[in-house]
Amino acid sequence: MSEQPSFFSTKAVRTIALLVIFTLGIAIRLYDFTDLPLDFHSTRQMLSMLKARGMYYETRTDVSSEQRSFAIQQWKFRASVEPEFFEKIVAWTYRFTGEQVWVARLYSSMFWIIGGIFLYLLARRLTSVDGALAATAVYLFLPYAVIASRSFQPDPLMTMFIVMFLWAVWEWSSLTPSFGHPSSTERGAGMWSALLAGLFGGLAIFIKFPAAFFIVGGGLGAVLSYRSMKEALKEPHIYLMALIGVLPGAGYLIYGIFVAGYLGQQFSGRFIPTLFLSPSYYIGWLNMLNLVAGGMVLMLALLGLFFFDDKKRRFLFGLWVGYALFGLFFNFHISTHDYYSLPLIPILALSIAPLADSLLSKLAQLTSTNLLRFFAFCLLLLGACASLWNTRNQMNAVDYRPQAAMWAEIHTLTDGYNIAGLTQDYGARMAYWGWQNIGSWPSYGDLLYSSERGGNQKFEEQFNAIISKKELFIVTDFKDFELQPFLREKLKTYPIFAEGDGYVIYQLR
């Protein structure tokens, strides 16, 4: 591939192209930066928001004791699966910025941008500068990647460490391709690469356990690119990487299950064997892929695998197999939660790189003059800007800031009452902006999930159990409300306590 003519033929042009790509990638993530974190999987983001606020309020002495106790209680009460690493960073930053919603958004965007730097370095080793620039553009500009990489959840940080691991493990694999008699310089470089790979892989798994599928898949792909499994088992660096990679996650797992005890029930329900017989599982997975990448990008990425040589194809194939096994294990979530496919985006970008390299090489042949080359570059830039403008319009479509005032208004009306309700995010918005707990009625999706797992609780029993000792029932999630006719008919029998723009409150007793 390196012998092909390069579209970005000079160092100055390559530098300008790289700066343009990263500048646009940063700029689109800074747009509408202060809006509330309700644009992308708000339930997961609100969980981290509440935890970060609780950690922050634990250190504050300038707030009322009631607020401080409530904030800490919400932090401690809510479930923890992943380590609260990201939340601790945000809570620490609040000490300097105050409680600002954009703090987490800034960190997540920074994590994704750093991942883009390492993806560029890796793609350049796998293809060429042209292919690496194209792969980086896909990674930074894909509409779903822009939205998801601004969210307050551990996935952008996990993805960053996955990309960094892939870069390090490929560097190690290419530095130690055989078991001859490497020089002391090669041994030293190989050792450092192995240490970095183990560290980055271990951090990725520590941040979120599903990263293990991508770490193992990419690691095996890199190892088997230059050697057989029999040879690999003789390489001490592999055991070093595995040990460093396993320790952080294993330590957290042992602590969470056997010491603190809060992880015992958190891993149930993620694998449902009966889903393999259900067409909805496979259709749902395809729908998630279409939402994350789109059919065209997915097709180009899979076609791009044919453009790699055999060694590099094994590396990419290991990544794709890791993602496939990940989707088979987390079969419910992969078909219902699009952000579970977020780590697929760097795999897509790397897979497209050789195809883009060939295209740009052909374009270089067709643009023999500087004027034609400049015109072609402007067309590429126009396409990138058009895509980012559509993403900007999507982010601009809804202003979530009035939500804070609405929940404060609901709190004013319901203060002192015991309340239940069908609200977004299981009452997290009420807890965050309304400073009040709410007994949460299950969403339509929860009812389907319970049915998939064999639940058969009757409506009347469930309703009576949830409203026991409750005085008011709030409805704010009207889309979900329309999907639950039994609940609608039941609440019609109760008088309306209050209603406003975005909510209805029923008086139970």
ZIGICOR-V89894 format. One record per backbone hydrogen bond with DSSP energy under -1.0 kcal/mol. NH is the residue of the N-H (numbers start at 1). CO is the residue of the C=O. If there is no record, write none. Layout:
[[NH;CO] [NH;CO]]
This chain:
[[4;1] [9;7] [14;10] [15;11] [16;12] [17;13] [18;14] [19;15] [20;16] [21;17] [22;18] [23;19] [24;20] [25;21] [26;22] [27;23] [28;24] [35;32] [38;36] [45;41] [46;42] [47;43] [48;44] [49;45] [50;46] [51;47] [52;48] [53;49] [54;50] [55;51] [56;52] [57;53] [58;54] [59;56] [68;64] [69;65] [70;66] [71;67] [72;68] [73;69] [74;70] [75;71] [76;72] [77;73] [78;74] [85;83] [88;84] [89;85] [90;86] [91;87] [92;88] [93;89] [94;90] [96;93] [97;93] [98;94] [100;98] [103;100] [106;102] [107;103] [108;104] [109;105] [110;106] [111;107] [112;108] [113;109] [114;110] [115;111] [116;112] [117;113] [118;114] [119;115] [120;116] [121;117] [122;118] [123;119] [124;120] [125;121] [126;122] [127;123] [132;128] [133;129] [134;130] [135;131] [136;132] [137;133] [138;134] [139;135] [140;136] [141;137] [142;138] [146;142] [147;143] [148;144] [149;145] [150;147] [151;148] [153;151] [158;154] [159;155] [160;156] [161;157] [162;158] [163;159] [164;160] [165;161] [166;162] [167;163] [168;164] [169;165] [170;166] [171;167] [172;168] [173;169] [174;170] [175;171] [176;172] [187;183] [188;184] [189;185] [190;186] [191;187] [192;188] [193;189] [194;190] [195;191] [196;192] [197;193] [198;194] [199;195] [200;196] [201;197] [202;198] [203;199] [204;200] [205;201] [206;202] [207;203] [208;204] [211;208] [212;209] [213;210] [215;211] [216;212] [217;213] [218;214] [219;215] [220;216] [221;217] [222;218] [223;219] [224;220] [232;228] [233;229] [234;231] [235;232] [238;235] [240;236] [241;237] [242;238] [243;239] [244;240] [245;241] [246;242] [247;243] [250;246] [251;247] [252;248] [253;249] [254;250] [255;251] [256;252] [257;253] [258;254] [259;255] [260;255] [263;256] [275;272] [276;273] [277;274] [278;275] [281;278] [283;279] [284;280] [285;281] [286;282] [287;283] [288;284] [289;285] [290;286] [291;287] [292;288] [293;289] [294;289] [298;294] [299;295] [300;296] [301;297] [302;298] [303;299] [304;300] [306;303] [307;304] [308;305] [313;309] [314;310] [315;311] [316;312] [317;313] [318;314] [319;315] [320;316] [321;317] [322;318] [323;319] [324;320] [325;321] [326;322] [327;323] [328;324] [329;325] [330;326] [331;329] [334;330] [337;333] [340;337] [341;338] [342;339] [344;341] [345;342] [348;344] [349;345] [350;346] [351;347] [352;348] [353;349] [356;352] [357;353] [358;354] [359;355] [360;356] [361;357] [362;358] [363;359] [364;360] [365;361] [366;362] [367;363] [373;369] [374;370] [375;371] [376;372] [377;373] [378;374] [379;375] [380;376] [381;377] [382;378] [383;379] [384;380] [385;381] [386;382] [387;383] [388;384] [389;385] [390;386] [391;387] [392;388] [393;389] [394;390] [395;391] [396;392] [403;400] [404;401] [406;402] [407;403] [408;404] [409;405] [410;406] [411;407] [412;408] [413;409] [414;410] [415;411] [417;414] [420;472] [421;439] [422;474] [428;425] [431;427] [432;428] [433;429] [434;430] [439;419] [441;421] [447;443] [448;444] [449;445] [450;446] [451;447] [452;448] [453;449] [454;451] [455;450] [462;458] [463;459] [464;460] [465;461] [466;462] [467;463] [470;467] [471;418] [472;418] [473;506] [474;420] [475;504] [476;422] [477;422] [478;476] [481;477] [482;478] [484;481] [488;484] [489;485] [490;486] [491;487] [492;488] [493;490] [494;491] [497;505] [498;505] [500;503] [502;500] [503;500] [504;475] [505;498] [506;473] [507;495] [508;471] [509;471]]
